Amino acid sequence: MVRREVVGAHYGLRDWLAQRITAVVMLVYTLLVLLALVMLPKFDYAHWQALWQLNLMRYATLLFVVALLFHAWIGVRNIFMDYIKDAGIRLTLYSVVILALIAYGAWAVRILWGR
Amino acid sequence: MSPTVTKTRPKHLNLLQIRLPLPGIISIMHRVSGAVLFLLLPLLLWLFQSSLQSPASFAEFRSVVTHPLMKLVLLGLLWGYLHHLLAGLRHLFLDLDLGTEIEKARLTSIIVLAGGIALTLAIGVALW
């Protein structure tokens, strides 16, 4: 019997699944936006702004942004895990990315609901 | 204590000497495009914001995105997005054990690469 070295915190499968679910969410959203762009009568401020007043677009975009933030986190973290060997630098980079992503999320909400 | 698996496979990681197979090229492009998309998220959010804030900011948005240099950047981003999307879709099929034979893996790699470029050109032409 061969003993394999098992390492990690057992979040691998969860993240693997999350990466795929968020990808499908973003794929569907991409098709929705393409459809909206094609159906937009004219690309001027009035029509463009009216499109983003629709609750469908707002909530679909919110869902997209949440999916994107998780997806980007897993992807960027994996890149750091592959190339950044120093744990201190890696942890610092993780923190910067997490804070940036949270800020982007808040920014997106402000664009969608605030002005 | 039972023995652990020891890896004695040769490592050959000189990037200038490695010849990546086509699926490998698609794979590294998937990673690079994902990283670039992440890095340019603030730009996209800023553009989205200025397109919606007010009629004046919308006009500014239009003048920014019609600048030739910005068009080039956005076209590159669009390509990154589409390549990442298509390569990701290919990945989902591979997860379902579809297209894992070497010929099919090569063929779908070509489709991803060519499809990304073709869609970028098509959408790019339609938008501008």
gemmi code that builds the backbone of each chain (N, CA, C; Angstrom):
import gemmi

chains = {
    "A": [
        ("MET", (0.845, -1.195, 0.000), (0.000, 0.000, 0.000), (0.884, 1.251, 0.000)),
        ("VAL", (0.540, 2.143, -0.873), (1.323, 3.379, -0.997), (0.584, 4.505, -0.279)),
        ("ARG", (1.293, 5.172, 0.593), (0.662, 6.291, 1.298), (0.927, 7.580, 0.514)),
        ("ARG", (-0.116, 8.288, 0.220), (0.063, 9.540, -0.516), (0.054, 10.703, 0.465)),
        ("GLU", (0.892, 11.654, 0.170), (0.889, 12.868, 0.993), (-0.319, 13.702, 0.599)),
        ("VAL", (-1.252, 13.850, 1.523), (-2.422, 14.681, 1.230), (-2.238, 16.013, 1.948)),
        ("VAL", (-2.288, 17.059, 1.192), (-2.129, 18.380, 1.800), (-3.323, 19.240, 1.439)),
        ("GLY", (-3.460, 20.367, 2.082), (-4.528, 21.289, 1.741), (-5.570, 21.340, 2.822)),
        ("ALA", (-6.502, 22.255, 2.633), (-7.499, 22.509, 3.668), (-8.875, 22.017, 3.234)),
        ("HIS", (-8.888, 21.139, 2.237), (-10.140, 20.535, 1.765), (-11.118, 21.530, 1.172)),
        ("TYR", (-10.622, 22.670, 0.696), (-11.529, 23.580, 0.010), (-11.450, 23.404, -1.496)),
        ("GLY", (-10.618, 22.457, -1.924), (-10.391, 22.275, -3.359), (-11.653, 21.969, -4.147)),
        ("LEU", (-12.420, 20.986, -3.676), (-13.613, 20.580, -4.422), (-14.650, 21.693, -4.434)),
        ("ARG", (-14.813, 22.344, -3.285), (-15.796, 23.438, -3.195), (-15.443, 24.554, -4.180)),
        ("ASP", (-14.159, 24.921, -4.229), (-13.739, 25.990, -5.131), (-13.841, 25.562, -6.587)),
        ("TRP", (-13.500, 24.307, -6.836), (-13.607, 23.758, -8.194), (-15.043, 23.912, -8.692)),
        ("LEU", (-15.982, 23.536, -7.802), (-17.399, 23.622, -8.163), (-17.839, 25.079, -8.295)),
        ("ALA", (-17.418, 25.917, -7.354), (-17.794, 27.333, -7.375), (-17.295, 27.999, -8.664)),
        ("GLN", (-16.082, 27.637, -9.089), (-15.519, 28.236, -10.298), (-16.384, 27.920, -11.507)),
        ("ARG", (-16.962, 26.725, -11.516), (-17.782, 26.320, -12.661), (-19.194, 26.900, -12.596)),
        ("ILE", (-19.762, 26.927, -11.417), (-21.105, 27.511, -11.289), (-21.076, 28.999, -11.629)),
        ("THR", (-20.071, 29.718, -11.092), (-19.974, 31.150, -11.392), (-19.711, 31.375, -12.878)),
        ("ALA", (-18.961, 30.470, -13.496), (-18.690, 30.600, -14.930), (-19.981, 30.505, -15.728)),
        ("VAL", (-20.844, 29.561, -15.361), (-22.105, 29.392, -16.091), (-23.003, 30.616, -15.876)),
        ("VAL", (-23.031, 31.142, -14.650), (-23.804, 32.360, -14.371), (-23.338, 33.488, -15.293)),
        ("MET", (-22.023, 33.662, -15.408), (-21.482, 34.755, -16.227), (-21.732, 34.520, -17.711)),
        ("LEU", (-21.722, 33.242, -18.126), (-22.018, 32.922, -19.526), (-23.449, 33.326, -19.869)),
        ("VAL", (-24.398, 32.960, -18.992), (-25.803, 33.304, -19.235), (-25.978, 34.826, -19.242)),
        ("TYR", (-25.313, 35.513, -18.312), (-25.406, 36.967, -18.242), (-24.852, 37.611, -19.518)),
        ("THR", (-23.756, 37.055, -20.026), (-23.154, 37.585, -21.249), (-24.148, 37.534, -22.405)),
        ("LEU", (-24.874, 36.407, -22.495), (-25.875, 36.278, -23.557), (-27.001, 37.290, -23.356)),
        ("LEU", (-27.392, 37.499, -22.089), (-28.447, 38.471, -21.777), (-28.036, 39.877, -22.212)),
        ("VAL", (-26.793, 40.255, -21.909), (-26.325, 41.599, -22.267), (-26.230, 41.747, -23.784)),
        ("LEU", (-25.753, 40.696, -24.459), (-25.680, 40.735, -25.920), (-27.073, 40.959, -26.506)),
        ("LEU", (-28.044, 40.228, -25.943), (-29.430, 40.367, -26.407), (-29.926, 41.794, -26.172)),
        ("ALA", (-29.642, 42.332, -24.984), (-30.074, 43.693, -24.653), (-29.435, 44.707, -25.591)),
        ("LEU", (-28.151, 44.496, -25.916), (-27.459, 45.422, -26.817), (-28.060, 45.383, -28.215)),
        ("VAL", (-28.383, 44.159, -28.654), (-28.963, 44.014, -29.997), (-30.341, 44.674, -30.053)),
        ("MET", (-31.086, 44.559, -28.929), (-32.455, 45.082, -28.923), (-32.519, 46.580, -28.619)),
        ("LEU", (-31.395, 47.155, -28.186), (-31.384, 48.582, -27.864), (-31.620, 49.379, -29.148)),
        ("PRO", (-32.708, 50.201, -29.191), (-33.051, 50.888, -30.437), (-31.939, 51.835, -30.901)),
        ("LYS", (-31.353, 52.531, -29.927), (-30.351, 53.524, -30.301), (-29.403, 53.669, -29.128)),
        ("PHE", (-28.109, 53.775, -29.417), (-27.166, 53.902, -28.309), (-26.970, 55.375, -27.965)),
        ("ASP", (-27.917, 55.932, -27.209), (-27.731, 57.273, -26.665), (-27.993, 57.209, -25.165)),
        ("TYR", (-27.798, 58.330, -24.486), (-27.884, 58.289, -23.025), (-29.262, 57.850, -22.549)),
        ("ALA", (-30.319, 58.388, -23.157), (-31.688, 58.092, -22.712), (-31.981, 56.595, -22.759)),
        ("HIS", (-31.681, 55.976, -23.909), (-31.962, 54.539, -24.046), (-31.067, 53.704, -23.145)),
        ("TRP", (-29.796, 54.070, -23.120), (-28.808, 53.327, -22.329), (-29.168, 53.378, -20.846)),
        ("GLN", (-29.513, 54.581, -20.383), (-29.842, 54.750, -18.973), (-31.129, 54.004, -18.627)),
        ("ALA", (-32.094, 54.065, -19.548), (-33.375, 53.385, -19.320), (-33.168, 51.873, -19.185)),
        ("LEU", (-32.260, 51.344, -20.016), (-31.960, 49.902, -19.958), (-31.503, 49.501, -18.557)),
        ("TRP", (-30.655, 50.335, -17.958), (-30.072, 49.978, -16.653), (-30.950, 50.396, -15.486)),
        ("GLN", (-32.104, 51.019, -15.804), (-33.110, 51.264, -14.773), (-33.960, 50.017, -14.541)),
        ("LEU", (-33.932, 49.118, -15.524), (-34.742, 47.900, -15.407), (-34.217, 47.050, -14.256)),
        ("ASN", (-35.145, 46.606, -13.405), (-34.722, 45.764, -12.287), (-34.093, 44.462, -12.767)),
        ("LEU", (-34.572, 43.950, -13.910), (-33.976, 42.727, -14.466), (-32.476, 42.921, -14.682)),
        ("MET", (-32.113, 44.050, -15.321), (-30.705, 44.300, -15.597), (-29.928, 44.521, -14.311)),
        ("ARG", (-30.541, 45.240, -13.379), (-29.841, 45.531, -12.124), (-29.542, 44.253, -11.344)),
        ("TYR", (-30.566, 43.430, -11.161), (-30.348, 42.235, -10.337), (-29.512, 41.189, -11.082)),
        ("ALA", (-29.711, 41.103, -12.400), (-28.874, 40.177, -13.169), (-27.413, 40.609, -13.078)),
        ("THR", (-27.180, 41.919, -13.155), (-25.808, 42.419, -13.075), (-25.227, 42.204, -11.680)),
        ("LEU", (-26.061, 42.377, -10.664), (-25.598, 42.128, -9.288), (-25.155, 40.668, -9.143)),
        ("LEU", (-25.985, 39.770, -9.680), (-25.648, 38.349, -9.633), (-24.334, 38.094, -10.378)),
        ("PHE", (-24.212, 38.734, -11.541), (-22.994, 38.604, -12.348), (-21.776, 39.094, -11.564)),
        ("VAL", (-21.923, 40.247, -10.908), (-20.793, 40.825, -10.169), (-20.371, 39.911, -9.020)),
        ("VAL", (-21.349, 39.382, -8.294), (-21.028, 38.466, -7.187), (-20.292, 37.239, -7.737)),
        ("ALA", (-20.820, 36.671, -8.840), (-20.174, 35.513, -9.463), (-18.757, 35.872, -9.894)),
        ("LEU", (-18.628, 37.051, -10.498), (-17.322, 37.501, -11.001), (-16.306, 37.638, -9.869)),
        ("LEU", (-16.740, 38.196, -8.746), (-15.822, 38.418, -7.631), (-15.311, 37.085, -7.070)),
        ("PHE", (-16.212, 36.124, -6.904), (-15.779, 34.804, -6.427), (-14.846, 34.145, -7.456)),
        ("HIS", (-15.248, 34.220, -8.724), (-14.489, 33.605, -9.811), (-13.087, 34.210, -9.894)),
        ("ALA", (-13.027, 35.534, -9.802), (-11.739, 36.225, -9.892), (-10.871, 35.876, -8.677)),
        ("TRP", (-11.491, 35.796, -7.517), (-10.738, 35.449, -6.313), (-10.090, 34.073, -6.454)),
        ("ILE", (-10.872, 33.080, -6.855), (-10.331, 31.722, -6.976), (-9.227, 31.685, -8.028)),
        ("GLY", (-9.465, 32.365, -9.156), (-8.484, 32.353, -10.241), (-7.185, 33.040, -9.855)),
        ("VAL", (-7.307, 34.231, -9.284), (-6.101, 34.987, -8.928), (-5.354, 34.279, -7.791)),
        ("ARG", (-6.115, 33.751, -6.836), (-5.468, 33.024, -5.741), (-4.686, 31.813, -6.275)),
        ("ASN", (-5.265, 31.114, -7.252), (-4.565, 29.965, -7.829), (-3.272, 30.387, -8.521)),
        ("ILE", (-3.313, 31.529, -9.188), (-2.093, 32.016, -9.845), (-1.028, 32.315, -8.786)),
        ("PHE", (-1.427, 32.992, -7.715), (-0.469, 33.297, -6.645), (0.073, 32.011, -6.020)),
        ("MET", (-0.812, 31.025, -5.810), (-0.372, 29.770, -5.206), (0.685, 29.095, -6.073)),
        ("ASP", (0.570, 29.293, -7.405), (1.522, 28.645, -8.305), (2.874, 29.361, -8.351)),
        ("TYR", (2.850, 30.689, -8.277), (4.088, 31.420, -8.579), (4.714, 32.125, -7.390)),
        ("ILE", (3.928, 32.460, -6.377), (4.504, 33.205, -5.244), (4.847, 32.215, -4.131)),
        ("LYS", (6.129, 31.961, -3.970), (6.545, 30.926, -3.023), (6.604, 31.443, -1.586)),
        ("ASP", (6.862, 32.732, -1.414), (7.016, 33.281, -0.072), (5.648, 33.503, 0.570)),
        ("ALA", (5.427, 32.843, 1.716), (4.097, 32.880, 2.333), (3.680, 34.287, 2.735)),
        ("GLY", (4.639, 35.087, 3.195), (4.315, 36.447, 3.626), (3.829, 37.317, 2.482)),
        ("ILE", (4.575, 37.260, 1.368), (4.185, 38.043, 0.191), (2.842, 37.558, -0.338)),
        ("ARG", (2.681, 36.212, -0.319), (1.439, 35.648, -0.842), (0.243, 36.122, -0.013)),
        ("LEU", (0.403, 36.095, 1.302), (-0.683, 36.525, 2.188), (-1.013, 38.001, 1.963)),
        ("THR", (0.037, 38.796, 1.785), (-0.178, 40.223, 1.524), (-0.962, 40.422, 0.230)),
        ("LEU", (-0.547, 39.678, -0.814), (-1.236, 39.793, -2.102), (-2.693, 39.334, -1.986)),
        ("TYR", (-2.907, 38.242, -1.241), (-4.283, 37.776, -1.026), (-5.121, 38.894, -0.428)),
        ("SER", (-4.568, 39.541, 0.604), (-5.319, 40.589, 1.295), (-5.663, 41.734, 0.350)),
        ("VAL", (-4.665, 42.139, -0.448), (-4.894, 43.239, -1.391), (-6.008, 42.873, -2.364)),
        ("VAL", (-5.951, 41.635, -2.885), (-6.949, 41.207, -3.875), (-8.340, 41.152, -3.237)),
        ("ILE", (-8.436, 40.604, -2.038), (-9.745, 40.506, -1.380), (-10.339, 41.900, -1.155)),
        ("LEU", (-9.507, 42.809, -0.639), (-10.007, 44.160, -0.387), (-10.423, 44.847, -1.687)),
        ("ALA", (-9.610, 44.668, -2.731), (-9.942, 45.271, -4.025), (-11.273, 44.728, -4.537)),
        ("LEU", (-11.459, 43.407, -4.434), (-12.686, 42.805, -4.955), (-13.916, 43.303, -4.185)),
        ("ILE", (-13.779, 43.426, -2.857), (-14.906, 43.943, -2.067), (-15.231, 45.380, -2.498)),
        ("ALA", (-14.174, 46.169, -2.706), (-14.385, 47.552, -3.143), (-15.064, 47.592, -4.518)),
        ("TYR", (-14.630, 46.720, -5.425), (-15.254, 46.673, -6.757), (-16.741, 46.330, -6.635)),
        ("GLY", (-17.057, 45.388, -5.738), (-18.450, 45.004, -5.544), (-19.285, 46.182, -5.076)),
        ("ALA", (-18.755, 46.915, -4.088), (-19.466, 48.083, -3.577), (-19.622, 49.140, -4.664)),
        ("TRP", (-18.570, 49.317, -5.450), (-18.587, 50.273, -6.556), (-19.689, 49.909, -7.562)),
        ("ALA", (-19.768, 48.621, -7.885), (-20.777, 48.166, -8.856), (-22.185, 48.427, -8.331)),
        ("VAL", (-22.406, 48.170, -7.042), (-23.732, 48.417, -6.455), (-24.065, 49.903, -6.540)),
        ("ARG", (-23.048, 50.733, -6.284), (-23.272, 52.175, -6.328), (-23.618, 52.625, -7.756)),
        ("ILE", (-22.960, 52.036, -8.738), (-23.267, 52.397, -10.123), (-24.697, 51.987, -10.467)),
        ("LEU", (-25.079, 50.792, -10.007), (-26.382, 50.252, -10.399), (-27.546, 50.961, -9.701)),
        ("TRP", (-27.368, 51.298, -8.401), (-28.498, 51.853, -7.658), (-28.326, 53.329, -7.281)),
        ("GLY", (-27.086, 53.747, -7.132), (-26.869, 55.157, -6.816), (-26.656, 55.939, -8.088)),
        ("ARG", (-26.239, 57.136, -7.980), (-25.829, 57.887, -9.162), (-24.668, 58.771, -8.804)),
    ],
    "B": [
        ("MET", (6.121, 2.494, 8.734), (5.520, 3.568, 7.918), (5.605, 3.191, 6.449)),
        ("SER", (4.499, 3.320, 5.737), (4.499, 2.970, 4.318), (5.193, 4.074, 3.507)),
        ("PRO", (5.780, 3.679, 2.379), (6.549, 4.677, 1.617), (5.653, 5.721, 0.956)),
        ("THR", (6.159, 6.916, 0.824), (5.406, 7.965, 0.132), (5.805, 7.973, -1.337)),
        ("VAL", (4.935, 8.525, -2.144), (5.211, 8.603, -3.575), (6.326, 9.621, -3.808)),
        ("THR", (7.362, 9.189, -4.475), (8.424, 10.149, -4.800), (8.403, 10.382, -6.300)),
        ("LYS", (8.502, 11.633, -6.670), (8.458, 11.959, -8.086), (9.871, 12.107, -8.616)),
        ("THR", (10.219, 11.259, -9.565), (11.552, 11.352, -10.143), (11.458, 11.711, -11.619)),
        ("ARG", (10.276, 12.201, -12.040), (10.145, 12.565, -13.442), (11.069, 13.736, -13.755)),
        ("PRO", (11.621, 13.748, -14.968), (12.528, 14.865, -15.305), (11.762, 16.183, -15.375)),
        ("LYS", (12.374, 17.226, -14.886), (11.756, 18.545, -14.982), (12.493, 19.321, -16.056)),
        ("HIS", (11.739, 19.955, -16.908), (12.345, 20.703, -17.997), (11.543, 21.974, -18.142)),
        ("LEU", (11.914, 22.961, -17.347), (11.050, 24.125, -17.254), (11.645, 25.379, -17.887)),
        ("ASN", (12.598, 25.182, -18.801), (13.115, 26.355, -19.509), (12.068, 26.826, -20.511)),
        ("LEU", (11.494, 28.004, -20.230), (10.375, 28.481, -21.051), (10.764, 28.655, -22.520)),
        ("LEU", (12.076, 28.887, -22.761), (12.492, 29.093, -24.148), (12.658, 27.770, -24.880)),
        ("GLN", (12.737, 26.675, -24.119), (12.933, 25.378, -24.766), (11.674, 24.518, -24.773)),
        ("ILE", (10.754, 24.862, -23.872), (9.502, 24.099, -23.828), (8.724, 24.339, -25.116)),
        ("ARG", (8.220, 23.255, -25.695), (7.308, 23.440, -26.819), (5.931, 23.001, -26.337)),
        ("LEU", (5.098, 23.994, -26.065), (3.770, 23.676, -25.543), (2.897, 23.124, -26.656)),
        ("PRO", (2.165, 22.041, -26.401), (1.169, 21.607, -27.381), (0.017, 22.614, -27.414)),
        ("LEU", (-0.768, 22.571, -28.478), (-1.836, 23.562, -28.659), (-2.770, 23.665, -27.447)),
        ("PRO", (-3.239, 22.535, -26.877), (-4.090, 22.672, -25.683), (-3.367, 23.396, -24.543)),
        ("GLY", (-2.043, 23.244, -24.482), (-1.265, 23.938, -23.463), (-1.234, 25.434, -23.701)),
        ("ILE", (-1.142, 25.809, -24.983), (-1.159, 27.236, -25.345), (-2.509, 27.850, -24.967)),
        ("ILE", (-3.584, 27.115, -25.265), (-4.922, 27.579, -24.899), (-5.017, 27.747, -23.387)),
        ("SER", (-4.414, 26.812, -22.667), (-4.473, 26.821, -21.210), (-3.759, 28.043, -20.620)),
        ("ILE", (-2.536, 28.317, -21.103), (-1.807, 29.455, -20.536), (-2.470, 30.765, -20.953)),
        ("MET", (-3.062, 30.787, -22.159), (-3.798, 31.990, -22.578), (-5.032, 32.197, -21.708)),
        ("HIS", (-5.621, 31.093, -21.254), (-6.770, 31.178, -20.347), (-6.342, 31.881, -19.057)),
        ("ARG", (-5.192, 31.480, -18.563), (-4.680, 32.066, -17.318), (-4.312, 33.540, -17.508)),
        ("VAL", (-3.580, 33.815, -18.592), (-3.141, 35.200, -18.820), (-4.354, 36.120, -19.040)),
        ("SER", (-5.317, 35.658, -19.841), (-6.486, 36.501, -20.104), (-7.271, 36.749, -18.819)),
        ("GLY", (-7.363, 35.726, -17.962), (-8.056, 35.905, -16.687), (-7.367, 36.945, -15.823)),
        ("ALA", (-6.034, 36.877, -15.776), (-5.278, 37.832, -14.964), (-5.446, 39.255, -15.493)),
        ("VAL", (-5.380, 39.401, -16.827), (-5.510, 40.738, -17.420), (-6.911, 41.303, -17.164)),
        ("LEU", (-7.928, 40.450, -17.312), (-9.297, 40.903, -17.050), (-9.433, 41.371, -15.610)),
        ("PHE", (-8.825, 40.622, -14.674), (-8.879, 41.034, -13.272), (-8.205, 42.393, -13.087)),
        ("LEU", (-7.014, 42.545, -13.689), (-6.256, 43.786, -13.489), (-6.989, 44.999, -14.069)),
        ("LEU", (-7.763, 44.790, -15.128), (-8.414, 45.933, -15.761), (-9.867, 46.121, -15.302)),
        ("LEU", (-10.280, 45.387, -14.264), (-11.634, 45.579, -13.724), (-11.922, 47.043, -13.354)),
        ("PRO", (-10.978, 47.746, -12.714), (-11.274, 49.146, -12.371), (-11.583, 50.002, -13.601)),
        ("LEU", (-10.856, 49.746, -14.689), (-11.112, 50.500, -15.922), (-12.543, 50.264, -16.406)),
        ("LEU", (-12.955, 48.979, -16.389), (-14.296, 48.644, -16.880), (-15.372, 49.255, -15.978)),
        ("LEU", (-15.139, 49.203, -14.662), (-16.108, 49.793, -13.732), (-16.197, 51.304, -13.944)),
        ("TRP", (-15.039, 51.931, -14.144), (-15.030, 53.377, -14.369), (-15.784, 53.737, -15.658)),
        ("LEU", (-15.564, 52.952, -16.714), (-16.266, 53.206, -17.977), (-17.775, 53.020, -17.796)),
        ("PHE", (-18.151, 51.942, -17.108), (-19.571, 51.663, -16.867), (-20.199, 52.806, -16.077)),
        ("GLN", (-19.488, 53.271, -15.064), (-19.995, 54.359, -14.241), (-20.180, 55.637, -15.057)),
        ("SER", (-19.174, 56.002, -15.842), (-19.291, 57.262, -16.579), (-20.345, 57.156, -17.678)),
        ("SER", (-20.627, 55.928, -18.139), (-21.665, 55.788, -19.171), (-23.056, 56.021, -18.583)),
        ("LEU", (-23.202, 55.897, -17.261), (-24.540, 55.963, -16.654), (-24.764, 57.181, -15.762)),
        ("GLN", (-23.700, 57.834, -15.332), (-23.853, 58.856, -14.300), (-24.721, 60.043, -14.741)),
        ("SER", (-24.429, 60.598, -15.893), (-25.176, 61.774, -16.350), (-24.969, 61.909, -17.854)),
        ("PRO", (-25.808, 62.702, -18.519), (-25.601, 62.919, -19.958), (-24.200, 63.446, -20.269)),
        ("ALA", (-23.687, 64.305, -19.397), (-22.346, 64.860, -19.628), (-21.287, 63.770, -19.524)),
        ("SER", (-21.401, 62.916, -18.478), (-20.405, 61.856, -18.322), (-20.541, 60.827, -19.434)),
        ("PHE", (-21.791, 60.664, -19.947), (-22.003, 59.752, -21.079), (-21.248, 60.253, -22.313)),
        ("ALA", (-21.309, 61.558, -22.527), (-20.585, 62.151, -23.663), (-19.083, 61.949, -23.492)),
        ("GLU", (-18.612, 62.120, -22.262), (-17.200, 61.904, -21.980), (-16.836, 60.437, -22.233)),
        ("PHE", (-17.728, 59.531, -21.759), (-17.539, 58.097, -21.981), (-17.366, 57.798, -23.468)),
        ("ARG", (-18.253, 58.421, -24.282), (-18.189, 58.169, -25.727), (-16.873, 58.631, -26.324)),
        ("SER", (-16.420, 59.803, -25.872), (-15.173, 60.311, -26.446), (-13.982, 59.457, -25.982)),
        ("VAL", (-14.074, 58.920, -24.749), (-12.979, 58.072, -24.264), (-12.926, 56.766, -25.059)),
        ("VAL", (-14.095, 56.111, -25.221), (-14.067, 54.792, -25.876), (-13.879, 54.879, -27.384)),
        ("THR", (-14.034, 56.062, -27.949), (-13.808, 56.150, -29.395), (-12.375, 56.570, -29.715)),
        ("HIS", (-11.594, 56.880, -28.682), (-10.185, 57.167, -28.917), (-9.510, 55.894, -29.457)),
        ("PRO", (-8.739, 56.023, -30.539), (-8.156, 54.831, -31.176), (-7.374, 53.944, -30.210)),
        ("LEU", (-6.604, 54.560, -29.318), (-5.802, 53.778, -28.387), (-6.699, 52.982, -27.442)),
        ("MET", (-7.771, 53.640, -26.955), (-8.708, 52.982, -26.049), (-9.452, 51.871, -26.784)),
        ("LYS", (-9.784, 52.122, -28.044), (-10.443, 51.084, -28.844), (-9.583, 49.833, -28.896)),
        ("LEU", (-8.277, 50.055, -29.072), (-7.345, 48.934, -29.144), (-7.324, 48.167, -27.824)),
        ("VAL", (-7.277, 48.914, -26.715), (-7.283, 48.291, -25.386), (-8.567, 47.490, -25.183)),
        ("LEU", (-9.703, 48.109, -25.533), (-10.991, 47.443, -25.312), (-11.168, 46.238, -26.223)),
        ("LEU", (-10.638, 46.356, -27.450), (-10.694, 45.208, -28.364), (-9.861, 44.055, -27.798)),
        ("GLY", (-8.711, 44.395, -27.232), (-7.867, 43.383, -26.585), (-8.587, 42.740, -25.409)),
        ("LEU", (-9.276, 43.580, -24.614), (-10.028, 43.069, -23.470), (-11.167, 42.163, -23.923)),
        ("LEU", (-11.836, 42.586, -25.007), (-12.930, 41.782, -25.549), (-12.412, 40.417, -25.986)),
        ("TRP", (-11.255, 40.431, -26.632), (-10.637, 39.160, -27.040), (-10.318, 38.315, -25.817)),
        ("GLY", (-9.740, 38.950, -24.791), (-9.424, 38.233, -23.559), (-10.671, 37.601, -22.958)),
        ("TYR", (-11.755, 38.382, -22.922), (-13.008, 37.888, -22.350), (-13.531, 36.691, -23.154)),
        ("LEU", (-13.556, 36.859, -24.482), (-14.118, 35.799, -25.325), (-13.241, 34.543, -25.309)),
        ("HIS", (-11.925, 34.746, -25.330), (-11.043, 33.579, -25.265), (-11.242, 32.844, -23.943)),
        ("HIS", (-11.294, 33.635, -22.865), (-11.466, 33.050, -21.536), (-12.787, 32.289, -21.460)),
        ("LEU", (-13.829, 32.888, -22.047), (-15.160, 32.270, -22.039), (-15.160, 30.958, -22.819)),
        ("LEU", (-14.598, 30.987, -24.032), (-14.612, 29.782, -24.869), (-13.714, 28.691, -24.273)),
        ("ALA", (-12.536, 29.092, -23.781), (-11.640, 28.106, -23.173), (-12.287, 27.512, -21.915)),
        ("GLY", (-13.039, 28.356, -21.191), (-13.740, 27.870, -20.007), (-14.832, 26.878, -20.370)),
        ("LEU", (-15.535, 27.192, -21.459), (-16.585, 26.295, -21.945), (-15.979, 24.941, -22.328)),
        ("ARG", (-14.823, 25.004, -22.985), (-14.112, 23.770, -23.360), (-13.752, 22.983, -22.099)),
        ("HIS", (-13.353, 23.725, -21.077), (-12.991, 23.113, -19.807), (-14.182, 22.360, -19.204)),
        ("LEU", (-15.364, 22.972, -19.287), (-16.561, 22.334, -18.731), (-16.847, 21.013, -19.442)),
        ("PHE", (-16.644, 21.005, -20.769), (-16.865, 19.763, -21.512), (-15.826, 18.712, -21.132)),
        ("LEU", (-14.573, 19.170, -20.940), (-13.530, 18.224, -20.524), (-13.888, 17.609, -19.166)),
        ("ASP", (-14.469, 18.441, -18.272), (-14.886, 17.940, -16.957), (-15.936, 16.844, -17.088)),
        ("LEU", (-16.762, 16.960, -18.127), (-17.799, 15.949, -18.367), (-17.242, 14.769, -19.158)),
        ("ASP", (-15.881, 14.746, -19.305), (-15.202, 13.673, -20.014), (-15.515, 13.675, -21.501)),
        ("LEU", (-15.874, 14.843, -22.013), (-16.139, 14.957, -23.447), (-14.940, 15.637, -24.123)),
        ("GLY", (-14.484, 15.047, -25.206), (-13.394, 15.658, -25.969), (-12.036, 15.503, -25.322)),
        ("THR", (-11.825, 14.423, -24.557), (-10.530, 14.256, -23.904), (-9.540, 13.473, -24.762)),
        ("GLU", (-9.988, 12.898, -25.879), (-9.049, 12.221, -26.776), (-8.159, 13.275, -27.425)),
        ("ILE", (-6.941, 12.872, -27.768), (-5.962, 13.878, -28.175), (-6.374, 14.623, -29.453)),
        ("GLU", (-6.971, 13.906, -30.416), (-7.363, 14.597, -31.656), (-8.451, 15.623, -31.372)),
        ("LYS", (-9.439, 15.198, -30.569), (-10.539, 16.106, -30.253), (-10.046, 17.279, -29.399)),
        ("ALA", (-9.135, 16.998, -28.480), (-8.597, 18.064, -27.630), (-7.885, 19.110, -28.483)),
        ("ARG", (-7.171, 18.623, -29.511), (-6.488, 19.560, -30.427), (-7.500, 20.342, -31.243)),
        ("LEU", (-8.498, 19.621, -31.751), (-9.507, 20.270, -32.589), (-10.246, 21.356, -31.806)),
        ("THR", (-10.674, 21.030, -30.575), (-11.405, 22.031, -29.800), (-10.496, 23.198, -29.413)),
        ("SER", (-9.185, 22.934, -29.286), (-8.250, 24.030, -29.023), (-8.232, 25.011, -30.191)),
        ("ILE", (-8.206, 24.449, -31.402), (-8.218, 25.302, -32.594), (-9.515, 26.099, -32.642)),
        ("ILE", (-10.644, 25.424, -32.313), (-11.940, 26.099, -32.338), (-11.959, 27.255, -31.341)),
        ("VAL", (-11.404, 27.018, -30.125), (-11.370, 28.064, -29.101), (-10.539, 29.250, -29.586)),
        ("LEU", (-9.355, 28.958, -30.112), (-8.452, 30.023, -30.544), (-9.051, 30.824, -31.704)),
        ("ALA", (-9.519, 30.100, -32.720), (-10.070, 30.768, -33.907), (-11.403, 31.434, -33.573)),
        ("GLY", (-12.225, 30.741, -32.764), (-13.531, 31.292, -32.399), (-13.397, 32.582, -31.618)),
        ("GLY", (-12.434, 32.633, -30.702), (-12.211, 33.847, -29.915), (-11.846, 35.021, -30.804)),
        ("ILE", (-10.945, 34.775, -31.742), (-10.499, 35.846, -32.641), (-11.640, 36.273, -33.563)),
        ("ALA", (-12.354, 35.278, -34.127), (-13.434, 35.581, -35.070), (-14.554, 36.365, -34.382)),
        ("LEU", (-14.935, 35.927, -33.176), (-15.998, 36.625, -32.444), (-15.570, 38.039, -32.061)),
        ("THR", (-14.292, 38.188, -31.686), (-13.778, 39.517, -31.346), (-13.907, 40.453, -32.535)),
        ("LEU", (-13.497, 39.958, -33.719), (-13.577, 40.778, -34.926), (-15.035, 41.108, -35.250)),
        ("ALA", (-15.905, 40.080, -35.147), (-17.315, 40.292, -35.494), (-17.957, 41.312, -34.565)),
        ("ILE", (-17.775, 41.138, -33.244), (-18.382, 42.064, -32.288), (-17.704, 43.426, -32.377)),
        ("GLY", (-16.393, 43.428, -32.597), (-15.658, 44.682, -32.740), (-16.179, 45.501, -33.908)),
        ("VAL", (-16.399, 44.843, -35.032), (-16.918, 45.537, -36.212), (-18.336, 46.035, -35.947)),
        ("ALA", (-19.155, 45.197, -35.278), (-20.542, 45.574, -35.000), (-20.610, 46.773, -34.051)),
        ("LEU", (-19.676, 46.833, -33.099), (-19.721, 47.917, -32.113), (-19.184, 49.229, -32.673)),
        ("TRP", (-18.178, 49.134, -33.538), (-17.617, 50.376, -34.066), (-17.843, 50.472, -35.577)),
    ],
}
model = gemmi.Model(1)
for chain_id, residues in chains.items():
    chain = gemmi.Chain(chain_id)
    for i, (resn, *xyz) in enumerate(residues, 1):
        res = gemmi.Residue()
        res.name, res.seqid = resn, gemmi.SeqId(i, " ")
        for name, pos in zip(("N", "CA", "C"), xyz):
            atom = gemmi.Atom()
            atom.name, atom.element = name, gemmi.Element(name[0])
            atom.pos, atom.b_iso = gemmi.Position(*pos), 0.0
            res.add_atom(atom)
        chain.add_residue(res)
    model.add_chain(chain)
structure = gemmi.Structure()
structure.add_model(model)
structure.setup_entities()
